[in-house]
Amino acid sequence: MRIIWRYALVAIVILIVVVSLFNIPPRNERLKQGHGHSLARKDGPKNFLASNEWTRNSWDSNAGISISGNGRTCSMTKCFDFSLCHNRPFKVYVYPDSSDERGRKRSVVFGKILDAIRGSRFFTTNPDEACIFVPSLDTIDRDPLSKDYVAAAGELMTRLPYWNEGRNHILFNLFSGTWPDYHETLGFDTARAIVVKASLHERNFRTGFDISLPLFLKDHPVRGGQATKFESKGALYPVHRKYLLTFKGKRYLSGIGSEVRNAVHHLHNGEDIIMLTTCKHGKNWEKMADNRCRTDNNLYNTYDYKDLLENSTFCLVPRGRRLGSFRFVETMIAACIPVSMSNGYVLPFNEVIDWNRAALDLDEKSLFELPGILRFMATESIVQMRQQVHFLYDTYLSSIEKIISTTLEILHDRVNPQSRRSYIMWNHAPGGLLSLPSFSQHLHNYPFYSSVLRTSPNDTFTAIISAHTPVKNSGAPIVRLIRQLSLTPSLAKVIILWTGGSQPPRAKRWPKIPQPIEIVRVKDGQQNGLSRFINPQYVATDAILSLEEDSRMNVDEVAFGFRIWLDFPDRIVGYLARSHYWDTSTGKWRYNPVLSNEYSMILLNGAFYHKYYQHLVHEYLPESVKGVIRVTPTCSDIALNFLVSYVTKHPPIKVAQKAAIRNHHALPFNQNVLLTNANSTYFDDQVMPESPKSLVFAQRERCLQSFTTMFGKMPLAYSQMRFDPLLYKDNVAYSRKRYHRVGLP
């Protein structure tokens, strides 16, 4: 018996030894744990990609060490210098081209990225103001076989005057590694720099420090964004499209990324699941072809890729040679719900975007379970996910400008944790780029979240009247207007925005009303189109009623308009509407001043809107747009309509017809300003008409065209809806009508 126990004990010892031998981590794992030699040399950065031994022997097919040296364990607290950012505005500095870089051709994508940064609200040309630094050295493509690869990148980085071991620097990258391993290293020691990269593996991703980018093509729109199928054709219905699941792409016969693509043909049924692959890629594909290649290639050409995407409920997005795929963005353009199968892949902007609401991120091993999973998904879930797909793409991924803005806003929130955006702001319309925490830290103060929070805006408003004409007697139009406003129970305050060159009238000239009247005088030399959008700190209410000094409105019209606005606090609600149209003969957008059943703009001589939009005018509008408003004040209302429609994706709202409001565009500023700037560089060189009214019309039309270019698209939306009071047109006694004076002089 003792002999048996003795042999058993020996067997256990041998088993333990064998198991321990098989559990020795591979070399790259030992390096991560600190065994072996260090990856970073003290005498400077090393180009590891130049070494075939490193490339072929030190990487397995699924992972790599993207960060070398002291940066492997970086976090914002360890590797970021917050002292450069505290107690001053968040600014981003782009290095000018150094002598080493001049003459070197920059990749198209990286040039667009730098342009987007320079056009952002955070850009500064002064490095002493900067919190974040962006090298102008192209790191987008770190594949040594690429024509855009910069071999001496590591050495050039260390020469940057503010490098400081990479602290507060961000490095952009879309492609790294090459055949056969496609590892994630950038080929040099990134030190303590933040890596903003596509195709990141979760084991190399430093959570809360690095940022995961989407993989996008070099012809991706710079701004505005490509219209999705959701916008162009309407993709919400039918909920269940022609195909349940589709895929069309390359099949890798071996090597990294081949597992899923080699197996998808098992799901193909030729009916509602279409799985198409081709071996026909690469120089030696015929030598590598297997028995299935001919059949696959023939079937591959019988379906159109774009047609499949637009007619599929779900689109399979397996990994390619790298973890990321262009297909992820392409499926979202088609409003198809992406099914990502790329183990370890960090989805784009995962720090702020909840992809569980818009995509399925499944393990590659669950491929054969996928049809069953998709068939049992509830219709309601599919509708909600498709809506979220459209929202996320349009808000964060539809242009290079939005991708870069999202990156910078994430960094802004990290640096300013006390004012960072909430989950709802990032994942609910209009999104984090248009919900600026500098306005408020409380969601109920914004016009967008009442349906989520089940709240309503406060039930009072502030009237802002633009004025410049001296008040000579009690019968002046502005005096009569103020008296009518004072009869409205919801009026909280009247602000006179004085834009005249002379002193505003003395207090005794203004009528005595229960509500306070405040005079805000625009300083001499600052009287331009931006003046009417005063700082929101002057306004205690959510709602603003914008008026001109010669607007004629009675108490019922004001009360009814405000009642409608309370139900639509994110829209412009007003009385006098205008529209735009596309002129096919000239290929331009045109301004239509004629009243019609269809409209897309509300004039600001009688309109309600949320005060948050005044904050956006100053903090979000591109400087080019604000430049146009400054030199052409008569375009300020067009700019606000552009902004609100851009934010909400909805048209304004017109209330009951009001013929008594002045039906022309008042010139609240010196007409010489308009004439002097008629040939501004913001406009084309067409001859301007001579009459003042024609001049205003021509300028407004040119503003419409200029704003379209500056926004990257035409955001204005059409509507034929008009809100009238109950019994408004009925021939009944006035006593039966609540707002019986609406429409009367």
GULO-290340 format. One line per 10 residues: number of its first residue (from 1); for each residue x, y, z of C-alpha. Coordinates in steps of 0.2 Angstrom, whole numbers, plus 5000, padded with zeros to 4 digits. Each point is the difference from the previous one (the first is absolute). Layout:
N
NUM = X Y Z ~ ... .
This chain:
745
1 = 5000 5000 5000 ~ 5014 5012 5004 ~ 5008 4996 4983 ~ 4984 5005 4992 ~ 4999 5016 5009 ~ 5019 5003 4996 ~ 4997 4998 4982 ~ 4985 5011 5000 ~ 5009 5014 5009 ~ 5014 4999 4986 .
11 = 4987 5000 4986 ~ 4993 5016 5008 ~ 5017 5009 5001 ~ 5003 4995 4982 ~ 4983 5007 4995 ~ 5003 5017 5009 ~ 5017 5002 4991 ~ 4993 4996 4983 ~ 4985 5012 5002 ~ 5012 5014 5006 .
21 = 5011 4998 4985 ~ 4985 5001 4988 ~ 4994 5016 5010 ~ 5016 5010 4997 ~ 4994 5016 4992 ~ 5006 5004 4982 ~ 5014 5012 4998 ~ 4989 5016 4997 ~ 4990 4996 5016 ~ 5016 4998 5010 .
31 = 5006 5017 4993 ~ 4984 5007 5006 ~ 5003 4993 5017 ~ 5017 5007 5001 ~ 5010 4985 4996 ~ 5014 5001 4987 ~ 5008 5016 4993 ~ 4991 5016 5000 ~ 4991 5006 4984 ~ 5006 5018 5002 .
41 = 5018 5005 4998 ~ 5007 5014 5011 ~ 5010 5007 4986 ~ 4985 5004 4989 ~ 4985 4992 4991 ~ 5002 4985 4990 ~ 4991 4996 4984 ~ 4995 4982 5003 ~ 4992 4998 4983 ~ 5017 5001 4992 .
51 = 5004 4983 5009 ~ 4994 4985 4991 ~ 5003 4990 5016 ~ 4989 5011 5010 ~ 4986 5000 4987 ~ 5000 4981 4997 ~ 5005 4993 5017 ~ 4993 5011 5013 ~ 4982 5001 4995 ~ 4986 4987 5000 .
61 = 4985 5002 4988 ~ 4988 5008 5012 ~ 5009 5013 5010 ~ 5015 5011 5001 ~ 5007 5013 5012 ~ 4995 5017 4993 ~ 5008 5010 5014 ~ 5018 4998 5004 ~ 5011 5007 5014 ~ 4993 5009 5015 .
71 = 4984 5004 4991 ~ 4993 4982 5001 ~ 4990 5003 5017 ~ 4996 5018 4996 ~ 4984 5009 5006 ~ 4995 5018 5001 ~ 5006 5001 5018 ~ 5017 4992 4996 ~ 5004 5007 4983 ~ 4991 5016 4997 .
81 = 5005 5017 5006 ~ 4984 5009 5007 ~ 5009 5015 5004 ~ 5000 5005 4982 ~ 4981 5000 5000 ~ 4994 5006 5017 ~ 4992 5017 5002 ~ 5000 5005 4981 ~ 4990 4995 4985 ~ 5003 4983 4992 .
91 = 5011 5003 4985 ~ 5009 4989 4987 ~ 5016 5004 4991 ~ 5006 4993 4983 ~ 5018 5000 4997 ~ 5006 5009 4984 ~ 5009 4990 4988 ~ 5018 4998 5005 ~ 5015 5001 4988 ~ 5001 4981 5000 .
101 = 4982 4999 4994 ~ 4999 5014 4987 ~ 5000 4992 4983 ~ 4994 4984 5006 ~ 4982 4996 4993 ~ 4987 4998 5014 ~ 4987 4987 4998 ~ 4982 5006 4995 ~ 4992 4994 5015 ~ 5012 5008 5012 .
111 = 4999 5016 4991 ~ 4981 5000 5003 ~ 5002 4996 5018 ~ 5012 5015 5003 ~ 4988 5011 4991 ~ 4986 4994 5011 ~ 5010 5004 5015 ~ 5005 5017 4994 ~ 4981 5004 4997 ~ 4994 4994 5017 .
121 = 4995 5012 5014 ~ 5015 4994 5010 ~ 5014 5004 4988 ~ 5013 5012 5005 ~ 5016 5006 4991 ~ 5009 5004 5016 ~ 5008 4985 5008 ~ 5001 5009 5017 ~ 4981 4999 5000 ~ 4999 4982 4996 .
131 = 4994 4985 5010 ~ 5001 4988 4986 ~ 5014 4998 4987 ~ 4998 4992 4983 ~ 5016 4996 4990 ~ 4999 5005 4982 ~ 5010 4984 4996 ~ 4989 4987 4990 ~ 4997 4985 5011 ~ 4984 4994 4991 .
141 = 5007 4986 4991 ~ 5014 4990 5010 ~ 5000 4985 4987 ~ 5019 5000 4995 ~ 4994 4995 4982 ~ 4989 5016 4999 ~ 5006 5015 4989 ~ 4994 5011 5015 ~ 5011 4991 5013 ~ 5013 5012 5008 .
151 = 5015 4989 5005 ~ 5008 5012 5012 ~ 4984 5005 5009 ~ 5007 4995 5018 ~ 5015 5011 4998 ~ 4990 5015 4993 ~ 4988 4999 5014 ~ 5014 5002 5013 ~ 5005 5016 4992 ~ 4984 5009 5002 .
161 = 5002 5014 5012 ~ 4986 4996 5012 ~ 5001 4981 4999 ~ 5004 4997 5018 ~ 5000 4981 4998 ~ 4983 5002 4991 ~ 4990 5007 5014 ~ 4984 5009 4994 ~ 5004 4995 4982 ~ 4988 4990 4989 .
171 = 5005 4989 4986 ~ 4987 4995 4986 ~ 5001 4983 4992 ~ 4989 4990 4988 ~ 5012 4986 4994 ~ 5014 4991 5009 ~ 5010 4985 4997 ~ 5002 4990 4984 ~ 4999 4982 4993 ~ 4999 4987 5008 .
181 = 4997 5006 5018 ~ 4992 5017 4999 ~ 5006 5005 5017 ~ 4994 5016 5008 ~ 5017 5009 5004 ~ 5003 5016 4991 ~ 5018 4996 4998 ~ 5007 5011 5012 ~ 4999 5004 5019 ~ 4984 5010 5002 .
191 = 5006 5003 5018 ~ 4986 5009 5010 ~ 4990 5007 4985 ~ 4981 4996 4998 ~ 4998 4988 4985 ~ 4984 5004 4990 ~ 4999 4984 4989 ~ 4989 4989 4990 ~ 5000 4981 5002 ~ 5005 5000 5018 .
201 = 5001 4984 5010 ~ 4993 5001 5018 ~ 5016 4992 5007 ~ 5010 5015 4993 ~ 4987 5013 5003 ~ 5003 5011 5015 ~ 4983 5003 5006 ~ 4997 5019 5004 ~ 5016 5005 4991 ~ 5000 4994 4982 .
211 = 4985 5003 4988 ~ 4993 4988 4988 ~ 4997 5007 4982 ~ 4988 4993 4987 ~ 5009 4994 4984 ~ 4995 5011 4986 ~ 5004 5002 4981 ~ 5011 5015 4994 ~ 4986 5007 4990 ~ 4989 5001 5016 .
221 = 4991 5017 5000 ~ 5010 5014 5009 ~ 4984 5008 5007 ~ 4982 4999 4999 ~ 5000 4981 4997 ~ 4992 4988 4987 ~ 4982 4999 5001 ~ 4995 4983 5007 ~ 4986 4989 4993 ~ 4990 5005 5015 .
231 = 5000 5018 4994 ~ 5000 4998 4981 ~ 4987 4986 4998 ~ 4993 4997 5017 ~ 5006 4984 5008 ~ 4990 4998 5016 ~ 4987 4989 4991 ~ 4998 4987 4995 ~ 5007 4994 5016 ~ 5005 4983 4993 .
241 = 5009 5003 4983 ~ 5002 4988 4986 ~ 5015 4991 5008 ~ 5002 4996 5018 ~ 5019 4999 4999 ~ 5013 5003 4986 ~ 5019 5001 4998 ~ 5010 5003 4984 ~ 5019 5000 5001 ~ 5017 4992 4999 .
251 = 5003 4983 5006 ~ 5017 4997 5007 ~ 5005 4982 4997 ~ 5013 5000 5015 ~ 5008 5011 5012 ~ 4993 5014 5012 ~ 4982 5004 4997 ~ 4995 4985 4990 ~ 4990 4990 5014 ~ 4983 5009 4998 .
261 = 5002 5004 4981 ~ 5004 4982 4996 ~ 4985 4994 5009 ~ 4986 5012 4995 ~ 4995 4990 4985 ~ 4991 4987 5012 ~ 4987 5014 5004 ~ 4996 5003 4982 ~ 4982 4994 4995 ~ 4998 5011 4984 .
271 = 4984 5007 5008 ~ 5000 5012 5015 ~ 5019 4996 5004 ~ 5012 5005 4987 ~ 5019 4996 5003 ~ 5011 5004 4986 ~ 5019 4998 5000 ~ 5014 5001 4987 ~ 5017 4993 4999 ~ 5005 5012 4986 .
281 = 5011 5012 5009 ~ 5019 5001 5001 ~ 5013 4996 4987 ~ 5001 4981 5003 ~ 4982 4996 5004 ~ 4999 4987 4987 ~ 5014 4990 5007 ~ 4992 5001 5017 ~ 4982 4996 4994 ~ 4991 4985 5007 .
291 = 4985 4990 4993 ~ 4987 5012 5005 ~ 5008 5016 4992 ~ 4992 4998 4983 ~ 4983 4998 5006 ~ 5002 5014 5013 ~ 5007 5012 4986 ~ 4985 4996 4988 ~ 4987 5003 5014 ~ 5009 5016 5006 .
301 = 4997 5010 4984 ~ 4981 4996 5000 ~ 4996 5013 5014 ~ 5004 5018 5001 ~ 5008 5005 5017 ~ 4991 5016 5002 ~ 4983 4992 4996 ~ 5004 4987 5013 ~ 5004 5012 5014 ~ 4984 5011 4996 .
311 = 4989 4985 5000 ~ 5006 4991 5015 ~ 4994 5001 5018 ~ 5017 4994 5007 ~ 5017 5001 4992 ~ 5014 4989 5005 ~ 5016 5009 5004 ~ 5014 4987 5003 ~ 5018 5006 5003 ~ 5012 5001 4985 .
321 = 5018 4999 5001 ~ 4999 5013 5013 ~ 4987 5001 5014 ~ 4990 5015 4992 ~ 4991 5000 4984 ~ 4994 5014 4988 ~ 4984 4989 5000 ~ 4995 5006 5017 ~ 4997 5018 4994 ~ 4993 4994 4983 .
331 = 4986 4990 5008 ~ 4995 5015 5011 ~ 4999 5011 4985 ~ 4987 4987 4993 ~ 4991 5001 5017 ~ 5004 4981 5002 ~ 5003 4994 5017 ~ 5018 4994 5001 ~ 5005 4983 5008 ~ 5018 5001 5005 .
341 = 5010 4984 5001 ~ 5017 5005 5004 ~ 5006 4993 5017 ~ 5009 5014 5010 ~ 4995 5014 4989 ~ 4997 5016 5009 ~ 4985 5009 4992 ~ 5002 5018 4994 ~ 4999 5013 5014 ~ 4995 4986 5012 .
351 = 5004 5012 5015 ~ 4984 5010 4997 ~ 4989 4990 4987 ~ 4989 4986 5006 ~ 5001 4988 4985 ~ 4988 4988 5008 ~ 4986 5011 4994 ~ 5006 5000 4982 ~ 5010 4984 4996 ~ 5003 4982 5005 .
361 = 5018 4997 5005 ~ 5001 4981 5001 ~ 5014 4987 5002 ~ 5007 4992 4984 ~ 4995 4983 5007 ~ 4982 5004 5000 ~ 4999 5001 4981 ~ 4989 4985 4997 ~ 4988 5006 5014 ~ 4998 5017 4991 .
371 = 4984 4996 4990 ~ 4991 4994 5015 ~ 5005 5015 5010 ~ 4994 5012 4986 ~ 4984 4991 4996 ~ 4994 5002 5018 ~ 5004 5018 5002 ~ 4984 5010 5004 ~ 4994 5012 4987 ~ 5000 5015 5012 .
381 = 5018 4996 5004 ~ 5005 5001 4981 ~ 4991 5016 4998 ~ 5009 5008 5015 ~ 5017 4994 4994 ~ 4998 5006 4983 ~ 4995 5017 5006 ~ 5015 5000 5011 ~ 5011 4994 4986 ~ 4995 5016 4990 .
391 = 5002 5011 5015 ~ 5018 4994 5004 ~ 5006 5000 4982 ~ 4993 5018 4996 ~ 5006 5007 5017 ~ 5017 4993 5002 ~ 5006 4990 4984 ~ 4993 5009 4985 ~ 5014 5011 4996 ~ 5019 5002 5005 .
401 = 4995 5017 5008 ~ 4988 4990 5012 ~ 5012 4986 5003 ~ 5013 5013 5006 ~ 4988 5010 5009 ~ 4994 4985 5010 ~ 5019 4996 5004 ~ 5003 5018 5006 ~ 4984 5000 5010 ~ 5004 4984 5009 .
411 = 5017 5007 5005 ~ 4992 5016 5005 ~ 4989 4991 5012 ~ 5014 4990 5007 ~ 5010 5016 5004 ~ 4984 5008 5007 ~ 4992 4986 5010 ~ 4989 5012 5010 ~ 4991 5005 4984 ~ 5000 4984 4990 .
421 = 4985 4995 4990 ~ 4989 4986 5007 ~ 4995 4984 4992 ~ 4984 5007 4994 ~ 5009 5015 4991 ~ 5011 4988 4990 ~ 4986 4987 4996 ~ 4985 5010 4997 ~ 4996 5013 4987 ~ 5008 5012 4996 .
431 = 5015 4992 5007 ~ 5016 5005 5009 ~ 5007 5012 4987 ~ 4984 5011 5001 ~ 4997 4999 5018 ~ 5013 5012 5008 ~ 5003 4998 5018 ~ 5006 5018 5001 ~ 4982 5005 5000 ~ 4993 4989 5014 .
441 = 5004 4984 5010 ~ 4981 4997 5002 ~ 4991 4991 4986 ~ 4984 5008 5003 ~ 5008 5017 4995 ~ 5002 4994 4982 ~ 4986 4999 4987 ~ 5002 4982 4995 ~ 4997 4989 5015 ~ 4983 5003 5005 .
451 = 4993 4984 4993 ~ 5014 4990 5009 ~ 4999 5009 5017 ~ 4981 5003 4999 ~ 5002 5018 5003 ~ 4994 5016 4993 ~ 5009 5017 4997 ~ 4995 5014 5012 ~ 4984 5009 4996 ~ 5006 5017 4998 .
461 = 5010 5009 4986 ~ 5011 5015 4997 ~ 4996 5012 4986 ~ 5016 5007 4991 ~ 4996 5015 4989 ~ 5013 5006 4988 ~ 4999 5019 4999 ~ 5009 5015 4993 ~ 4987 5014 4997 ~ 4998 5014 5013 .
471 = 4984 4999 5009 ~ 4992 5017 4999 ~ 4983 4997 5007 ~ 4988 4987 5008 ~ 4993 4995 4983 ~ 5016 4993 4993 ~ 4999 4982 4994 ~ 5012 4993 5012 ~ 4990 5008 5015 ~ 4983 4992 4993 .
481 = 5009 4984 4998 ~ 5007 5000 5018 ~ 4982 5004 5007 ~ 4993 4985 4990 ~ 5014 4989 5007 ~ 4996 5005 5018 ~ 4983 4993 4999 ~ 5006 4983 4997 ~ 5001 4990 5017 ~ 5015 4990 4995 .
491 = 5011 5015 4996 ~ 5014 5001 5013 ~ 5011 5014 4993 ~ 5003 5012 4985 ~ 5017 5003 4994 ~ 5003 5014 4988 ~ 5015 4996 4989 ~ 5006 5018 4996 ~ 5010 5000 4983 ~ 4998 5018 4996 .
501 = 5016 5011 5000 ~ 4992 5013 5012 ~ 4995 4998 5018 ~ 4985 4989 5004 ~ 4984 5010 5005 ~ 4999 5005 5018 ~ 4990 4989 5012 ~ 4985 5012 5000 ~ 4998 4996 4982 ~ 4996 4982 5003 .
511 = 4982 4994 5005 ~ 4997 4996 5018 ~ 4997 4981 5001 ~ 5000 4987 5013 ~ 5014 4991 4993 ~ 5018 5006 5000 ~ 5008 5009 4985 ~ 5018 4999 4998 ~ 5010 5009 4987 ~ 5015 4991 4992 .
521 = 5010 5012 4990 ~ 5012 4993 4986 ~ 5016 5009 5001 ~ 5005 5011 4985 ~ 5010 4991 4988 ~ 4992 4983 5005 ~ 4984 5003 4992 ~ 4998 4985 4988 ~ 4990 4985 4996 ~ 5006 4991 5016 .
531 = 4994 5013 5011 ~ 4983 4994 5001 ~ 5005 4984 5008 ~ 5004 5007 5017 ~ 5009 4990 5013 ~ 4987 4987 5008 ~ 5005 5007 5017 ~ 4988 5014 4997 ~ 4986 4988 4998 ~ 4993 4991 5015 .
541 = 4986 4991 4991 ~ 5002 4985 4987 ~ 4990 5009 4987 ~ 5005 5015 4990 ~ 4987 5010 4990 ~ 5010 5009 4986 ~ 4992 5016 4994 ~ 5005 5016 4990 ~ 4995 5017 5005 ~ 4986 5001 4987 .
551 = 4993 4983 5003 ~ 4981 5001 5002 ~ 4993 4986 5011 ~ 4985 4999 5012 ~ 4999 4991 5016 ~ 4991 4985 4993 ~ 5013 4997 4987 ~ 5014 5000 5012 ~ 4991 4989 5012 ~ 4995 4987 4987 .
561 = 5018 5000 4992 ~ 5007 4997 5017 ~ 4988 4986 5004 ~ 5005 4991 4984 ~ 5019 5002 5004 ~ 4997 4992 5017 ~ 4996 4984 4991 ~ 5015 5002 4988 ~ 5014 5008 5010 ~ 5013 4994 4988 .
571 = 4993 5009 4985 ~ 4998 5018 4994 ~ 4982 5005 5001 ~ 4993 5016 4991 ~ 4988 5008 4989 ~ 5009 5006 4984 ~ 5008 4986 4990 ~ 5012 4999 4985 ~ 5006 4986 4989 ~ 5014 4994 4989 .
581 = 5001 4990 4984 ~ 5013 4992 4989 ~ 5002 5008 4983 ~ 5004 4987 4987 ~ 5005 5012 4987 ~ 5014 5008 5011 ~ 5004 4986 5011 ~ 4997 5011 5016 ~ 4989 5002 5014 ~ 4988 5014 4999 .
591 = 4991 5011 5013 ~ 4981 5002 4998 ~ 4993 5015 5008 ~ 4982 4997 4994 ~ 4988 4993 5012 ~ 4995 4982 4996 ~ 4993 4984 5008 ~ 5017 4993 5001 ~ 5013 5008 5011 ~ 5017 4996 5008 .
601 = 5005 5016 5010 ~ 4992 5011 5012 ~ 5004 5019 5001 ~ 5006 5007 5017 ~ 4989 5015 5000 ~ 4987 4989 5009 ~ 5007 4983 5006 ~ 5003 4989 5015 ~ 5015 4990 5003 ~ 5010 4992 5014 .
611 = 5014 5011 5007 ~ 5012 4985 4998 ~ 5001 5004 4982 ~ 5008 5017 5004 ~ 5013 4991 5009 ~ 5003 4989 4985 ~ 5002 5015 4989 ~ 5015 5006 5010 ~ 5008 4984 5005 ~ 4996 4988 4985 .
621 = 4997 5009 4984 ~ 5015 5000 4988 ~ 5010 5016 5000 ~ 4996 5001 4981 ~ 4981 5001 5004 ~ 5002 5013 5013 ~ 5011 5010 4988 ~ 4986 5001 4988 ~ 4987 5005 5014 ~ 5012 5014 5005 .
631 = 5001 5008 4983 ~ 4982 4996 4995 ~ 4988 5002 5015 ~ 4985 4997 4989 ~ 5006 4981 4999 ~ 5000 4997 5019 ~ 4982 4992 5000 ~ 5005 4989 4986 ~ 5016 4994 5010 ~ 4989 4996 5015 .
641 = 4988 4990 4989 ~ 5015 4991 4993 ~ 5007 4996 5017 ~ 4983 4994 5008 ~ 4996 4989 4985 ~ 5018 4993 5000 ~ 4998 4996 5019 ~ 4982 4993 5000 ~ 4999 4993 4982 ~ 4982 5008 5000 .
651 = 4992 5015 4992 ~ 4994 5015 5010 ~ 4982 5002 5005 ~ 4988 5013 4993 ~ 4985 5006 5010 ~ 4984 5008 4993 ~ 5002 5013 4986 ~ 5005 5017 5005 ~ 4999 5013 4987 ~ 5003 5014 5012 .
661 = 5018 4996 5003 ~ 5011 5011 4989 ~ 5002 4989 4984 ~ 5017 5005 4995 ~ 5018 4999 5007 ~ 5003 5015 5011 ~ 5017 5008 4999 ~ 5004 5002 5019 ~ 5018 5007 4996 ~ 5007 5013 4989 .
671 = 4996 4996 4982 ~ 5018 5005 4995 ~ 5007 4985 5009 ~ 4990 4989 4988 ~ 5005 5010 4985 ~ 5018 5000 5005 ~ 5001 4981 5003 ~ 4990 4995 4984 ~ 5015 4994 4992 ~ 5007 4991 5015 .
681 = 5011 4984 4996 ~ 4986 4990 5009 ~ 4990 5002 4984 ~ 5002 4998 4981 ~ 5002 5014 4988 ~ 4983 5002 4993 ~ 4994 5018 4998 ~ 4990 5006 5014 ~ 4983 5009 4996 ~ 5000 5018 5005 .
691 = 4983 5002 5010 ~ 5002 4996 5019 ~ 4986 4987 5000 ~ 5008 4991 4985 ~ 5017 5002 5008 ~ 4994 4991 5016 ~ 4992 4986 4990 ~ 5016 4997 4990 ~ 5010 5000 5016 ~ 4988 4988 5009 .
701 = 5001 4988 4985 ~ 5019 5001 5000 ~ 5000 4996 5018 ~ 4989 4985 4997 ~ 5013 4993 4988 ~ 5015 5005 5011 ~ 4993 4992 5015 ~ 4996 4984 4990 ~ 5019 4999 4996 ~ 5005 5004 5018 .
711 = 4989 4987 5008 ~ 5005 4987 4987 ~ 4982 4997 4995 ~ 4983 5008 4999 ~ 4992 4997 5018 ~ 4984 5009 4997 ~ 4984 4989 5000 ~ 4984 5003 4992 ~ 4983 5000 5008 ~ 4982 5004 4995 .
721 = 4993 4999 5018 ~ 4992 5015 5008 ~ 4993 5002 5018 ~ 4984 5009 5002 ~ 4989 5003 5015 ~ 4985 4989 5003 ~ 4985 5008 4990 ~ 5012 5012 4992 ~ 4991 5000 4983 ~ 4983 4995 5006 .
731 = 4986 5013 4999 ~ 4995 5000 5018 ~ 5000 5013 5014 ~ 5016 5007 5006 ~ 4995 4995 5018 ~ 5002 4982 4995 ~ 5018 5002 4993 ~ 5014 5000 5013 ~ 5012 5010 4989 ~ 4987 5010 4990 .
741 = 5012 5014 4996 ~ 5013 4990 4990 ~ 5002 5007 4983 ~ 4991 5016 5003 ~ 5009 5017 4998 .
